[in-house]
Amino acid sequence: MTDLSRQPFNQRQDAEGADRSYLGLAKQIHALIAAGDFATGSRLPSERTLADKFNVSRTQVREAIIALEVHGVVEVRGGSGIYVATDLGARPVTFELPRGPGPIETLRARALIESEVAALAATERKDSDLDRIFFALTTMRENMHDKQANDAADRQFHLCIAQATGNTVLLHMVTAMWDCARSDPLWEKIEEHFHTTALREASQEDHQRIFAAIMARDPAAAREAMQTHLARVVSEFTQAWR
């Protein structure tokens, strides 16, 4: 296995033109694999080691690994680690994905923006807004074991809160962030690893607190409840594989 402290490793990093996005990182790791620095079936260094050596965040490493997994370059084995795919020799050496934010990056942006959206909704909401939010909340609870239906109601819950602000720009922003993430194959893969019924149940409780704060016209509580909710999801999606 390659010693990640060797100079060629850093030279490859510089050759990427200082692209420190998760896609740039995925390409760098893929280049090492394609060059034979990591043999097929071998285990890659830990997320922490990769983050330290590439001078990026562990979030970027997580998203890069997910991108590589989507392309079949690596296999993620829960509780064991990240391995180079054993059938990699039959795959093309090119590695391309559409450019855009990663799913965790989008979640963190949502935590910042939607917390303020919830606070504003608490001061601007009307009774009709409460009815729509409550309907989405109830639909989520009724479909706790139907992931697709629960996810659709989850989306509606967040969009109804944005609508309650009375600001169409905020509604468009929340809609775009939500739909951008869900249309990304990386999101589907990361949910495959970490989305569970337990997470949906925890989210239901979070949503209940958000709704209660908005109903009580308490912007501070609404802001905190939304931040806590999305921080929980980020935490679940970034838990260690090993």
N, C-alpha and C positions, 0 to 999 in steps of 0.2 A: 504494500500500500504506500502511496506517495506521502512523503514528509511535507506537510502543508507549509512549513516554514522555509522551504527552498525558494530561491530567487525566481525560477521560472514561473512559479505560481503567481508571484506579484507582477511579473512581466505580462502574464496573460490578463491579469486584472487591469493593468494600465492600457493594454491594447484594446479594451472595450470602449475606450473614449470616455472613461469616467461615468459610464452608465451604471448608476447604483440603484436602479429600479429593480423590482423583483424579477422582471423579465430579463434584464441585463444579467442579473445574478444567475438565473436559470441557464442562460446561454453559456456563462463561464463554467458552471458545473458540468453542463453537457459537453463542453469542449474538452474538459479534463477526462471525462468518461470516454469520449470518442477517440482521444489520443492514447487511451490505454492506461492512463494513470490509475484508474480504478477498474479492476477486472470484473467481468460479468459474474453476478452472484455474490460479490463482495459487499461488505457493509460500509456505508459512507461514514465519515466523522459525524459526531453529534451536532445538533443544531447550534449549540453554544460554540463549539469549535469552529464551525463554518462562519458563524457571525463574527467571531473574533478575528479570524484570518482574512475575511473579505472586508472587514470594517463596515459591517452593515448591522441592522437590527435583527433580532431573532424573528420578528414578524416577517421581514423580507425573506429570510431563509425559509420560513414556513410556507409562504406563498410560492417561492421558487420551487420548493420540493413538490408542492401540489401541482404546479404547472408541469414539472417533469413527469409526475405520476400520470397526469392526464394524457401525456404523449407516450406512455408506456416505457419511459426510460428508466424509472426506478419503481420499486415496490415498497410500500410502507407497511410494516408489520407491527401492529400494536403491541407494546410491551417488549419489543425486540430492537427495532430501529429501522433504518432506511437502507435498502439494498439495491444495487444495480440489477436491472432486469436480466434474467438468465437467457432470454431469447433476443437480446439486444442486437446480436449480429445480423439478424434478419430485417432489422429496421433501418430506414434511411438515416443518414447522418445529419441532415438538416434539422433545425429546431426553430419553429416560428409560431408565435401566438399573436393575436391582435393586441395592439398596445392599449393600455387602459389601467385604471386603478385595480389593485387586488381586492379580494373580498374583505379582508381584515382592515385594510386601509379605508374602504368604504364604510365599514361598521364604525370605525373611530370617527370618521367625518359625521356620520349620522348621530353619534353620541353628542357631539358638540352642537350640531344644528337642531336636532329634534328636541334636545332638552330645552332650548329657548323657545322652540315652537310650542312645546307643551305648556311652558310658563305663560306664553301669550294666549294660548287657547283658554287657560284658566281664567283670564280676565275678560276675554272677548266672547266666550261661548254663549250660545243661546240654548233654550230647552230642546229645540229640534236637533241641535248638534249632539246634545247628550243622548238623545234617542238613538241617533245613528251610531255613536260610539258604543253605547250599551248593547245594541243589536250585534255589532261585530264581536264584542267581548263574549256575549252569550253563545254566538255561533262557534267561536273558538272552543269554548268549554264543551259544547255538545259534540265536537269533532276531535276530541283529544287523541283518539287512536286512529284517526284518518289524517295522515300527514298532509296530503294535498289540500284537503278541505280546510284543515287548520291553518295551513300556510296562507291560503287565500283570505281567510278571515283576519289573520294577523296583518296582512298587507292593508286590508280595509280599515282595520282599527287605527293604524298609524296615519293613513290618508285622511280619515275622518277627523282626527285631531288637527292635522294641518288645515283642513277645510274650516275647522272651527275658529281659526285665527282671523278669517275673513280676508286673508292676504293670498291672492292667487299665485304670486311668485313663490311663496313658501310652499304652497301645495304642489306646484310644478317641481320644485327642488326635491321635496321628499319623494314624490313619485319617481323622479329620475334616479335618485340614489337607490331606491328600492328595486326598481326594474333593471337598473344597470347591474346590480349584484346578482339578481336571480337569473339573468340571461347569460351569465358567465359560467362556462363549464367548470371553472375552478370552484365556484360556489357549490355546485352539485357534488363535487368530489369532497370538499371539506365537510359538507353536511353528512356525507356518507360515513365519514370517520367519527364525527362528534355529535351529530344531532340525534337526540334520544327522546323518548317519551318523558323521561325525567326532566329534560330541559324544557319541553313544552309545558309541563306542569309548573315549573318554576317561573316560566314566562307568564303563565296565566295569573299567578299571584302578583307578579310585577305589574301586569296590565291592570289588575284590579286596583292596585295602589295609585297608579297613574289616573285612572278614571275617577277614583274617590277624590283626589286632589283637584282635578279639573271641575268636578261637580261642586266642591266646596269653595271654588274660586280662590284657591291657594296656589299662587304661581311658584313660590319657593318650593313647596312640597311637590308640585308637578314636575318642576325642573329636576329635583333630586331623584324622584322616582324614575324618570326617564333615563337619567344618567346611570343609575344603579342597574336598570334593566339591560341597557345595551352593554354596559361594562361586564355584566354577567355572561352575555353571549360571547363577547370577545375573549373572556377568560376561558370559557369552555372550548372555543375554537383554537386557542393557543396553548392548551395544556400539553405537556410533554408526551411524546410518543414513547420515550424510554427514560 
